[in-house]
Amino acid sequence: RKGPPAMFTVVDISQYLGEHFGFSVIAAAITAYFASAVLHLASGVVSRLLAPTYNTLPLIDQERWSSGINRGTVGLFLAMHGVAALYQGIPDNDIAHGSSELLQHTAGFALGFFVFETRDSLNMFYAHGIVEETLMKHHILGIVLYLSTLLTGCYHFLVCIVLIQEFSAPFVHIGWILTKCKLDNHWVWDLNQYCLIVVWMLLRCGMDVVLWYYIVAYSLWPPRSFLQGSLFPMLFILLGQFILSWYLNPYWLFLKFRQIARRNTKYKAA
């Protein structure tokens, strides 16, 4: 009698993942997932003790509060690693296959974070009936991006420096928390929102320009290494960067300006 296929055994699955990712990269992804879970839980406990507003919020907003703290904190952590990757430069001047421990571990950590965030969005749906469609799509696409680049060993530099855009995450969620604390007419809210707009223009829209520079430069001029990577992650990066730079980032920036305008109208009317 034949046993099950080798790939169905836990040992062989572990070996397969280890060969394609490296065990340290798997450890980075697992660390990101459980660190996010612990931070999400801890932020709820600490907020319950130190933030009176938190205790007055409905359960769904308490969940969003904790999710925002986690998203802002881990986003800042990933953004700093994106800066380190940009400072390190392209390994071996090969934008498709060049890699390093920093790039691999950063991509692995990002993968684990996106897996946790997808689980968090699913929890919001099944527990509260809230469909966070844009957020869910963003996180699923993130999983596909980092999984495909880690499996193929391609484009690690590009998928790490794009994380610099996550510097905007803390400002987004601080603004939400200030609004829930009824401080949206306070100068602190204004300062946070205008800092968010500056960061968005410089580090989100600005990084879009930087990413297109690398893509075009390493496609048109020797060694043209961008075109030498695996087809699926290459096309995925091109499509994703097109949507991000020509639609999502400008549209989300427009929403930030509209949010300020609506706040101003609200308090002028009052």
C-alpha positions in Angstrom: 0.0 0.0 0.0 1.4 3.4 -1.0 1.6 6.1 1.5 0.5 9.7 1.0 2.4 12.0 -1.4 5.6 13.3 0.2 4.4 16.9 0.1 1.5 16.1 2.4 3.8 15.3 5.3 4.6 18.1 7.7 8.4 17.4 7.5 8.4 17.7 3.7 6.3 20.8 3.7 8.7 22.4 6.2 11.7 21.3 4.0 10.0 22.7 0.9 9.3 26.1 2.5 12.8 26.1 4.0 14.4 25.5 0.6 12.3 28.3 -1.1 12.2 30.8 1.6 14.9 30.0 4.1 14.0 29.2 7.7 15.0 32.6 8.9 12.6 34.2 6.5 9.8 31.9 7.7 10.7 32.9 11.2 10.4 36.6 10.3 6.9 36.0 8.8 5.8 34.0 11.9 7.3 36.7 14.2 5.4 39.4 12.3 2.1 37.6 12.6 2.3 36.9 16.4 3.9 40.2 17.2 0.9 41.9 15.5 -1.5 39.7 17.4 0.2 40.5 20.8 0.3 44.3 19.9 -3.3 44.2 18.9 -4.3 42.6 22.2 -2.0 44.7 24.4 -3.2 48.0 22.8 -6.7 47.1 23.8 -5.7 46.3 27.4 -3.6 49.5 27.8 -6.2 51.7 26.1 -8.9 50.4 28.4 -6.8 51.4 31.4 -5.4 54.8 30.1 -7.9 56.1 27.5 -11.3 56.9 29.0 -12.8 57.4 25.5 -11.9 53.8 24.5 -14.3 52.5 27.2 -17.2 54.6 25.8 -16.8 53.3 22.2 -18.9 50.4 20.7 -17.1 47.1 20.4 -16.5 47.6 16.6 -14.7 50.9 17.2 -12.7 49.4 20.0 -11.5 46.8 17.4 -10.7 49.5 14.9 -8.8 51.4 17.6 -6.6 48.4 18.4 -6.2 47.6 14.7 -5.1 51.1 14.0 -2.5 51.1 16.7 -1.1 47.8 15.4 -1.2 49.0 11.8 0.5 52.3 12.5 3.2 50.7 14.7 4.1 47.9 12.4 3.8 50.2 9.4 6.4 52.5 10.9 8.6 49.5 11.6 8.3 48.3 8.0 8.9 51.8 6.6 12.1 52.2 8.5 13.3 48.9 7.0 12.3 50.2 3.6 14.6 53.2 4.2 17.4 50.8 5.2 16.9 48.9 2.0 17.0 52.0 -0.1 20.2 53.1 1.7 21.8 49.7 1.1 21.1 49.9 -2.6 20.5 47.2 -5.2 22.5 44.1 -4.4 24.9 43.3 -7.3 23.2 46.0 -9.4 20.6 43.3 -10.3 17.1 44.7 -9.6 15.4 41.4 -10.5 17.6 38.8 -8.6 19.7 40.9 -6.3 18.9 40.1 -2.6 20.3 40.3 0.9 19.4 39.1 4.4 17.9 42.5 5.1 15.6 42.4 2.0 14.6 38.8 2.5 13.7 39.2 6.2 11.9 42.5 5.5 9.8 40.8 2.8 9.1 37.9 5.1 8.1 40.2 7.9 5.8 42.1 5.5 4.2 38.8 4.4 3.4 37.8 8.0 2.0 41.3 8.7 -0.3 41.1 5.7 -1.5 37.6 6.7 -2.4 39.0 10.1 -4.2 42.0 8.6 -6.2 39.8 6.3 -7.2 37.7 9.4 -8.2 40.9 11.2 -10.4 42.0 8.2 -12.1 38.6 8.1 -12.7 38.9 11.9 -14.4 42.3 11.3 -16.6 40.7 8.8 -17.6 37.5 10.6 -17.8 39.2 14.1 -19.4 42.5 13.1 -20.7 42.1 9.6 -18.4 44.9 8.4 -16.9 44.5 4.9 -13.7 46.4 4.6 -13.5 45.8 0.9 -10.6 48.1 -0.1 -8.5 47.1 2.9 -9.2 43.4 2.3 -8.1 43.6 -1.3 -5.0 45.6 -0.3 -3.9 43.0 2.2 -4.7 40.0 -0.1 -2.7 41.6 -2.9 0.1 42.2 -0.4 0.2 38.5 0.4 0.3 37.6 -3.3 3.1 40.1 -3.9 5.4 39.1 -1.1 4.7 35.4 -1.5 5.4 35.4 -5.2 8.6 37.4 -4.8 9.9 35.3 -2.0 9.1 32.0 -3.9 10.7 33.2 -7.1 13.6 35.1 -5.4 12.9 38.1 -7.6 12.4 41.9 -7.1 13.2 41.9 -3.3 14.6 45.4 -3.6 11.5 46.9 -5.1 9.0 45.2 -2.8 11.0 46.4 0.2 11.5 50.1 -0.7 7.8 50.4 -1.5 7.3 49.9 2.3 8.6 53.5 2.8 5.0 54.5 1.9 3.9 53.1 5.2 5.3 56.1 7.0 1.8 57.6 6.5 0.1 54.8 8.5 0.6 56.3 12.0 -0.8 59.7 11.0 -3.9 58.1 9.4 -4.8 56.3 12.6 -3.8 59.1 15.0 -6.3 61.3 13.1 -9.0 58.6 13.5 -8.4 58.3 17.3 -8.4 62.1 17.8 -11.7 62.3 16.0 -13.2 59.6 18.3 -11.9 61.6 21.2 -13.8 64.6 19.8 -10.6 66.5 19.3 -11.1 67.0 15.5 -11.5 70.8 16.2 -8.2 70.9 18.1 -5.0 72.2 16.7 -3.4 68.8 17.3 -5.8 67.3 14.8 -4.9 70.0 12.3 -1.2 69.4 12.8 -1.6 65.7 12.4 -3.6 66.1 9.2 -1.3 68.5 7.5 1.7 66.4 8.5 -0.1 63.4 7.0 -0.6 65.4 3.7 3.1 66.3 3.6 4.2 62.7 4.3 1.7 61.4 1.7 2.9 63.7 -1.0 6.6 63.1 -0.3 6.7 59.5 0.8 3.8 58.0 -1.0 3.4 59.9 -4.2 7.2 60.7 -4.1 8.1 57.0 -3.7 5.9 56.2 -6.7 8.2 58.4 -8.8 11.2 56.6 -7.4 9.8 53.2 -8.1 9.0 54.1 -11.7 12.5 55.5 -12.1 14.0 52.1 -11.0 11.6 50.2 -13.2 12.2 52.3 -16.3 16.0 52.7 -15.8 16.5 49.0 -15.3 14.3 48.2 -18.3 15.7 50.5 -20.9 19.4 50.7 -20.1 21.9 47.9 -19.5 21.9 45.6 -17.7 18.1 45.7 -18.2 17.8 43.4 -15.2 14.1 44.3 -14.5 13.1 42.4 -17.6 15.0 39.3 -16.5 13.0 38.3 -13.5 10.1 35.8 -13.2 7.1 36.9 -15.3 4.3 36.7 -12.7 5.9 39.0 -10.1 7.1 41.3 -12.8 3.7 41.8 -14.3 2.1 42.0 -10.8 4.5 44.8 -9.8 3.8 46.7 -13.0 0.1 46.4 -12.6 0.1 47.2 -8.9 2.4 50.2 -9.3 0.3 51.6 -12.1 -2.9 51.3 -10.0 -1.1 52.7 -6.9 0.6 55.7 -8.6 -2.1 56.7 -11.0 -5.3 56.0 -9.0 -5.1 55.0 -5.4 -2.4 57.3 -3.9 -3.8 60.5 -5.7 -7.4 59.5 -4.8 -6.6 58.8 -1.2 -4.7 62.2 -1.0 -7.8 63.9 -2.4 -9.8 62.2 0.4 -7.5 63.7 3.0 -8.1 67.2 1.7 -11.9 66.5 1.6 -11.8 65.3 5.2 -10.3 68.6 6.3 -12.8 70.6 4.2 -15.7 68.6 5.7 -14.4 69.1 9.2 -14.1 72.9 8.6 -17.7 73.0 7.2 -19.0 71.0 10.2 -17.6 73.5 12.8 -18.4 76.6 10.8 -22.0 75.5 10.6 -22.0 74.9 14.4 
